[in-house]
Amino acid sequence: MDQLTLLNDRIISRVNVNLNEFDFDTEPFVNNTLDYEKMLKFYAFYGITSQHPIYFQFRHSNLAGSYFLGKCLVSRSAIYKSDIRGDELKRMGDNIRCAKNIPLVEDEMITIKDSLLYKTLVHSNSHNLENPEEFSIRNTISAHYTNIHGSTLEGCFLGPFATIDLMNLHSCIVGEFSYVQVGEPFHRKIDPGTIWIRNPNFEFKYQFEKSILDNFVGVNSFHQPRGSIYDFVKEREQDYENLFDVMNIEPIVSAPTSAVNRYAVVKGKTSIGENVLVSQRAFLENAIMGDGSNAQENTYIINSVLGGLNITAHGGKIIHARMGRETFVGFNSFLNGKPDAVIEIGQGCIVMPHTIIDPRVSIKIPDKHLVWGFISSEEDMAANTISLDDLAEVRDSLRIGSMTFSGKGSIFIEVFKKRINNILLSNGARFYKGEKRGHAQDGQNISFNIIQPYQTGKHMGLYPSIRIEP
Amino acid sequence: MDQLTLLNDRIISRVNVNLNEFDFDTEPFVNNTLDYEKMLKFYAFYGITSQHPIYFQFRHSNLAGSYFLGKCLVSRSAIYKSDIRGDELKRMGDNIRCAKNIPLVEDEMITIKDSLLYKTLVHSNSHNLENPEEFSIRNTISAHYTNIHGSTLEGCFLGPFATIDLMNLHSCIVGEFSYVQVGEPFHRKIDPGTIWIRNPNFEFKYQFEKSILDNFVGVNSFHQPRGSIYDFVKEREQDYENLFDVMNIEPIVSAPTSAVNRYAVVKGKTSIGENVLVSQRAFLENAIMGDGSNAQENTYIINSVLGGLNITAHGGKIIHARMGRETFVGFNSFLNGKPDAVIEIGQGCIVMPHTIIDPRVSIKIPDKHLVWGFISSEEDMAANTISLDDLAEVRDSLRIGSMTFSGKGSIFIEVFKKRINNILLSNGARFYKGEKRGHAQDGQNISFNIIQPYQTGKHMGLYPSIRIEP
């Protein structure tokens, strides 16, 4: 285990250097998270498909239980039960959006060095214009169920259930259950439960009350997660482990235009429509997936109906709910309906990332509404929703409950709708007669190669150096 | 499938060039053997252990269902359900046995190019002194259950159940169920059922009668195997496939000094003693494996007792038999006892490779005997066995039944015993208090990495280029 211990220690010291000013020590997190026995036992896997350029290089790393797709280099890192999904990486010749169009000189690659990613999702492509060929994560630790979406990182610590979206972070700490999309923070500390989008055109901000958030997601003194959302996912862990035990799994019956990843859990009376994408580590139980809907990594759709063209972004959880057509549910949202407290959300709604709906009685959100924050009853709706029509009228600023907005509401809606449409397109939700292919079509017929570490000797716990090319 | 078809065609044309003089066309064999659907479906795997230097490189190849251990390069080849076992390769610094000792300048590597190996075992290390760092197989086709043992090949066709042992073959055809160990044959055709050992000190030869051999192993006009030995192995294929469906198999309980490969079938009341090696694709059913015994690749030990320090060489089959201590069973031997026709073989016997014992009533072979050829009754024993003491007396030549021997019997026995002892040593059969480790000890704690081919696109059926280093 010498090499694994060395790896461990190097990651701690690297990240600590960056976070020195915050007096933040990553050692308690790392030492209480990494379980060497599981790092020896769990296999990693990478996908081979003819639809994406492939290149994998793994060296001096442990990759226990992780999934890799696309082009990826991992060096001196521990990637534990994480999904490194490179099927949206930019390709050679693609133009980056800059004052002047600059074509990429080679395919973009995810590179992860001297980092620990724990049950983390890495997806999309780097929105860092300075280095468009490299989606880079260095000297960084991310905790349980973090989403690293289109963001480059150097020297950061991301708390459990945090999401960083389309950013470039340097020496930052992002608190648990925070969602941030705020450009290029440099030596910043983001409080837990901060939902914050800022760009030249508008700013959206919501802050969870600590007393409420603590019930759902909190951390102990070792930065380990606790709370009911963590309990919810932990209770379902065994279902995933079963998937890993079987080599050739009976494929889930779905339309020929849909893809259900073999590492997704599908239980109960679940039906899959056309153009549906169910990603690895999605969890469906008694779920009706309408045409063009999707369930991304770490999503849970239980006893619920998705009307069609629904996006359930990474980590979204939809329980005892009926979702109208073209309704979007953002990252890590927790729609915790119950048999006697059903959540009904109308058509064309936008549920902001990291929204928590935990109703005591059934609630209904009308069509075309923006939803955010925390809703436990009908009364909370006024302070946590607005109709998109009303929002479009906002010219300057708006404050509702703990939410503040500044900028033009119409631009905010436009940007969001454009993004939703792009997600639907890239997921293949609008595939028709061979046109508009996306992940739902390309995610079929993936071969998975399985890799494991040395079980004994000086490299014990590390994976051999592996290089895969087309 | 374009690339796979191309691969197919290239192998046919390459081998045909070498075998042109024999008017031998490999096309019917290849086209009737390769099943593209299975080549897409079956996964290959390679072993990672701290006990052997590892290096794997695979390119432009299909590896369906094959197993790799040690250092190996495969290029432009189809390796179907084969075992390429490089745990006895020579290492850098080892001296090759020549007039003058020459140390190897690098670790030996198995290299397989432009070849089709079908359910073949490749094992040991090259005994070709000219190129000691490369255990090379080029432009070669080997058929079902062939053993390539310590032999280099260029431009050859090996029929089903053939064994080539410690040789260097160039442009040869070896008939089905032939065992040859005859130095460096060049443009030779070996008839089916030829058992032939020749070296500067002695020569042993036995020829199966065609009418008898045909019942056990024959080939049809496409060189595909038939006969009762083939039926026997075919009937048990499903048991292996079950092993491939499960990822983490419950380890077979055995002594801490023994290794039971997770790709071995173990059924019924089987017990595993100390220092026992059970290799991948061995099949044990109601087998008592005495201390220091082994079951190598493609062996079957059913309703039988091995007294201890028994070697069952690759492909040996022992059914309803009781084997005395230190008794050796050679490659592909078929000891086909029945409940009412038990085979008992005494201590210290040598059952020559490719021996068939198919008794109608119980038979008993005394201690310290050499056994060869075909035995179906007590009467056959006189023509197919000799006591080692009597053989040791032979100074010049001997003919018994269809067997001819020339040379000194004592040297023949000495060479054989030395080899048996080396096999026991390398298998760890004599491990004691940390000394004399071998495969039975080193074969524990292997990690298996699983690799699969492209399922679609122009590379469909081919594996990506993969390189693994420590």
Interface residues (C-beta under 8 A of the other chain):
Chain A: Y43 I48 T49 S50 Q51 I54 F244 D245 V246 M247 N248 N445 I446 S447 F448 N449 I450 I451 Q452 P453 Y454 Q455 T456 G457 K458 H459 M460 P464 S465 I466 R467 I468 E469 P470
Chain B: Y43 I48 T49 S50 Q51 I54 F244 D245 V246 M247 N248 N445 I446 S447 F448 N449 I450 I451 Q452 P453 Y454 Q455 T456 G457 K458 H459 M460 P464 S465 I466 R467 I468 E469 P470
